């Protein structure tokens, strides 16, 4: 719903920009053809339709990017594979320890304790 509304608002804004740019170009052409017109008015007359073309090109590019992004996103309605005990690794992760059984540094020891806590909480969740 939001996507459709967004597309409608973008289309309305694009139409408004294109109409405004073309009207301004027409106005500059009339100024150029008047007695006080100059080459500057002619330049502006060419500039405004260029802005309108740029707006259309950017809208076209935005549509292409949105389509590409939508094609790359996975379908969230598709079923996710269920994790079974057979599909999980049965080994416990190895930790780096010294031959005397101590950790090489405090940061690594804290990280290993954190991993052990995560593993224990995951096991408790599976049991319940």
C-alpha positions, 0 to 999 in steps of 0.5 A: 500500500505504501509503495503504491502511494509513494509511486503515485506521489512521485508520478504527480510530482514528476508531472508537476515538475515537467509541466512547470519546466515546459511552461517556463521554457515557453515563457522564456521563448515569448520573452526572447521574441519580445522587443526586449528579448536577448540571447539570455532568454533564448538560453533559458528557453533551452535550459528549462526543457533540459530540466524537464528531460532530466527529471524524467530520466531520473524518474526512469532511473529510480524505477529501474533501481527499485525494480532491481532492489525488489528482485534482489530481496528474498521472498519473506513469505518463503519458508525458512529451513528448520534447524534440527539438532542433526544439522547443527555442528556437534563440536564445541568451539576450540579456544586458544589457550596456552599449554598450561591452560591459561588464556593468552590475554584478558580480552580473549578470555572475556570473549571466550567467556561471552561465547560460552554464555551465548552457547549455554543460553542457546542450549537452554532455549532449545531445551524449553 
